[in-house]
Amino acid sequence: MCTRCERPISSTSPVSPWQLRRAFLLIAAGVAFSRPALSQVNVGNASVARNLVPADKIEAAGVQQYGQLLAQARAKNALAGDNNAQLQRLRAIAQRLIPFATPWNTRAREWKWEVNLIGSKQINAFCMPGGKIAFFTGILEQLKLSDDEVAMVMGHEMAHALREHARARMAKSAGTGAALSIGAQLLGLGQVGDLAARAGTQLITLKFSRSDETEADLVGLELAARAGYDPKASVSLWNKMATASKNQGGLSFLSTHPSGTDRIAKLEANIPKVESLYRSAKRS
């Protein structure tokens, strides 16, 4: 309904400048959550751009793609069963990490967290929007990860989902045209293509920005430390990644998570900030 002329606006009605301006104000008004008040790492505020893509849409796309991936693995007899020792290990680690997720994103309270293991030589792991976690056996076996190192990988991937990096990335890549279209949808001014659904097939291979990766490293570091996992394992993990990359080349994980000395240096600089959390968790 047009507030000035009080008549219905059809999907083909032109959008006036004041309507577009209002749309952008509504989008920008979305609450930009910051780091939890008691967090030790400093990652600043989450991207406001993510508000251009509805959270429930991107989470639904993640759930759908995750289900498709599990179905494909099951068809190839590559999906680990509930009694698999490696899967049980992953789920036990996740159970310790998940309770510390909600302060980073209140939506996580409603997520149906899930952890699965796929038989593959790929050195890879991910967490879909909505809390859908998967590890490939290659990352566990080829890197011979300790529980502390697994927790660093899992915490990092959970952080991408908690900080809604995929949602923000898709919003930014959509450009101004999508912003206008979604703004129009918010005002009931017409239909918009389902951006999240179209982008669903990109979620596993989505490449994040350097700042996203740094943020995921630090949030994951704190999540793991609060759960009682040694933060120093973050450094040993990335040293293993670097060695594997030199020996094998073209690692799946490193195609979306570039390694480097600066990454390790930032982790080393932040380890002292979370060591007290780790020691407290170990005492409890």
C-alpha positions in Angstrom: 0.0 0.0 0.0 1.4 3.4 -0.9 1.4 5.6 2.1 1.1 8.8 0.1 -1.7 7.9 -2.2 -3.2 5.0 -0.2 -3.6 2.7 -3.2 -2.2 -0.8 -3.8 1.0 -0.8 -5.8 1.3 -3.5 -8.4 4.5 -5.4 -9.0 5.0 -3.4 -12.2 4.5 0.0 -10.6 7.6 2.2 -10.8 9.6 2.6 -7.7 10.1 6.2 -6.6 13.3 7.6 -5.1 11.7 8.1 -1.7 10.6 4.4 -1.7 14.1 3.2 -2.6 15.6 5.5 0.1 13.1 4.0 2.6 14.1 0.5 1.5 17.8 1.1 2.1 17.0 2.6 5.5 15.1 -0.6 6.4 18.0 -2.7 5.3 20.6 -0.7 7.1 18.4 -0.8 10.2 19.1 -4.5 10.6 21.0 -5.0 13.9 24.7 -5.4 13.2 25.8 -7.7 16.0 29.2 -7.1 17.4 31.6 -9.4 19.3 30.2 -10.6 22.6 30.9 -8.2 25.5 33.2 -10.7 27.3 35.1 -11.9 24.2 38.9 -11.7 24.3 39.6 -11.4 20.6 38.8 -8.2 18.8 37.0 -8.7 15.5 34.7 -5.7 15.4 31.2 -5.6 14.1 29.7 -8.0 11.5 29.1 -6.7 8.0 25.9 -4.7 7.7 25.8 -5.8 4.0 24.6 -9.2 5.1 21.2 -7.7 5.9 20.5 -7.6 2.1 20.1 -11.4 2.1 17.5 -12.9 4.6 19.2 -15.1 7.1 16.5 -17.8 6.9 16.9 -18.0 3.2 20.7 -18.6 3.3 20.3 -21.0 6.1 17.7 -23.0 4.2 20.0 -23.1 1.2 22.7 -24.4 3.4 20.5 -27.1 4.8 19.4 -28.1 1.4 22.9 -28.4 -0.1 24.1 -30.2 3.0 21.4 -32.8 2.6 22.3 -33.2 -1.1 25.9 -33.7 -0.2 25.1 -36.3 2.4 22.8 -38.1 0.0 25.6 -38.3 -2.6 28.1 -39.6 -0.1 25.6 -42.2 1.2 25.0 -43.4 -2.4 28.8 -44.0 -2.7 29.0 -45.7 0.7 31.2 -42.8 1.8 29.1 -41.5 4.6 30.3 -42.6 8.1 27.8 -44.4 10.3 26.9 -43.3 13.8 29.2 -46.0 15.2 32.3 -44.8 13.3 35.0 -43.9 15.9 36.2 -40.9 13.9 32.7 -39.5 13.6 32.1 -40.0 17.3 35.3 -38.1 18.0 34.1 -35.2 15.8 30.7 -35.1 17.5 32.2 -35.1 20.9 34.4 -32.1 20.0 31.4 -30.3 18.5 29.4 -30.9 21.7 32.1 -29.0 23.6 32.2 -26.1 21.1 28.5 -25.5 20.4 27.6 -24.1 23.9 29.9 -21.2 23.2 28.4 -20.3 19.8 25.3 -18.4 20.8 27.0 -15.2 22.1 28.5 -14.8 18.6 25.1 -15.2 16.9 21.8 -15.5 18.7 20.3 -17.3 15.7 22.6 -20.3 16.6 20.3 -21.1 19.5 17.7 -22.3 17.0 20.1 -24.1 14.6 19.8 -27.8 14.4 23.5 -28.5 14.6 24.7 -31.6 12.8 28.2 -33.2 12.3 29.0 -35.8 9.6 32.1 -37.4 8.2 32.6 -38.2 4.5 35.1 -40.7 3.3 37.4 -38.8 0.9 41.1 -38.1 0.4 40.3 -34.4 0.3 41.8 -32.3 3.0 38.7 -30.3 3.7 36.0 -29.4 6.2 33.2 -26.8 6.4 30.2 -25.5 8.3 27.2 -24.5 6.3 25.0 -21.6 7.4 22.6 -23.1 10.0 25.2 -25.2 11.7 25.7 -28.0 9.3 29.3 -29.3 9.8 31.1 -31.9 7.7 34.7 -33.2 7.8 36.4 -35.3 5.1 38.5 -38.2 6.3 41.5 -36.8 4.4 41.9 -33.9 6.7 42.0 -36.1 9.8 44.2 -38.9 8.4 46.6 -37.1 6.2 47.3 -34.3 8.7 47.1 -36.6 11.7 45.2 -34.0 13.6 45.1 -34.0 17.4 41.8 -33.2 19.2 43.1 -29.7 19.8 43.8 -29.2 16.1 40.4 -30.7 15.1 38.8 -28.2 17.4 40.7 -25.3 15.7 39.4 -26.4 12.3 35.9 -26.9 13.6 35.9 -23.6 15.5 37.1 -21.8 12.4 34.4 -23.3 10.2 31.7 -22.6 12.8 32.9 -19.0 13.0 32.3 -18.5 9.3 28.7 -19.6 9.9 28.2 -17.6 13.1 29.6 -14.4 11.7 27.5 -15.0 8.6 30.3 -14.6 6.1 28.5 -16.4 3.3 25.4 -14.2 3.8 27.5 -11.1 3.6 29.6 -12.3 0.7 26.5 -13.1 -1.4 25.0 -9.7 -0.6 28.2 -7.9 -1.6 28.6 -9.9 -4.8 24.9 -9.3 -5.8 25.6 -5.7 -6.3 23.4 -2.6 -6.2 20.8 -4.2 -8.5 20.0 -6.9 -6.0 20.0 -4.4 -3.2 17.3 -2.4 -5.0 15.3 -5.5 -5.8 15.4 -6.8 -2.2 14.6 -3.4 -0.9 11.6 -3.3 -3.2 10.5 -6.7 -1.9 10.7 -5.5 1.7 8.3 -2.8 0.8 5.9 -5.1 -1.1 6.9 -3.4 -4.4 7.4 -6.5 -6.4 9.1 -9.9 -6.6 12.8 -10.6 -6.2 14.7 -13.7 -7.4 15.7 -16.0 -4.5 19.4 -15.0 -4.3 20.2 -17.5 -1.5 18.7 -20.4 -3.4 20.5 -19.5 -6.6 23.7 -19.2 -4.7 23.2 -22.4 -2.7 25.5 -24.5 -4.9 28.3 -22.1 -4.1 28.3 -22.5 -0.4 30.9 -25.3 -0.1 33.4 -23.7 -2.4 32.7 -20.1 -1.4 35.9 -18.1 -1.1 35.9 -15.6 1.7 37.9 -12.4 2.0 41.1 -12.1 3.9 39.4 -10.2 6.7 36.7 -13.0 6.9 39.4 -15.6 7.2 41.2 -13.6 10.0 37.9 -13.2 11.8 37.1 -16.9 11.6 40.6 -17.7 12.8 40.2 -15.5 15.9 36.6 -16.4 16.7 37.4 -20.1 16.2 40.4 -19.7 18.5 38.3 -18.3 21.3 35.5 -20.9 20.8 38.1 -23.7 21.1 39.8 -22.2 24.1 36.6 -21.7 26.0 35.8 -25.4 25.2 39.1 -26.4 26.8 41.3 -26.9 23.7 44.8 -25.7 23.6 45.0 -22.5 21.6 48.6 -23.2 20.6 47.2 -26.0 18.4 46.1 -23.2 16.0 49.7 -22.7 15.1 50.6 -26.4 14.8 47.5 -26.8 12.6 48.5 -24.2 10.1 52.1 -25.4 10.1 50.8 -28.8 9.1 48.6 -27.2 6.4 51.7 -25.4 5.0 53.7 -28.6 5.0 51.0 -30.6 3.3 50.6 -27.9 0.7 54.3 -28.1 -0.2 54.2 -31.9 -0.4 51.0 -32.3 -2.2 49.9 -29.0 -3.7 46.4 -27.9 -4.6 44.8 -28.8 -1.2 41.0 -28.3 -1.3 41.1 -26.6 2.1 43.8 -24.2 1.1 41.9 -23.2 -2.1 39.4 -21.5 0.1 41.5 -20.9 3.2 44.9 -19.5 2.0 47.8 -20.2 4.4 50.7 -17.9 5.1 53.2 -16.6 7.7 50.9 -13.6 8.4 48.1 -15.9 9.3 50.2 -17.8 11.8 51.6 -14.5 13.2 48.1 -13.1 13.9 47.2 -16.3 15.7 50.3 -16.2 17.8 49.6 -12.6 18.7 46.1 -13.6 19.9 46.9 -16.8 21.8 47.9 -15.0 25.0 44.4 -13.3 25.0 42.6 -16.6 25.3 45.0 -18.7 27.3 43.2 -17.8 30.5 40.0 -19.1 29.0 41.7 -22.4 28.1 43.2 -22.8 31.6 39.8 -22.0 33.2 38.1 -24.6 31.0 40.7 -27.2 31.9 40.2 -26.7 35.6 36.4 -27.0 35.4 
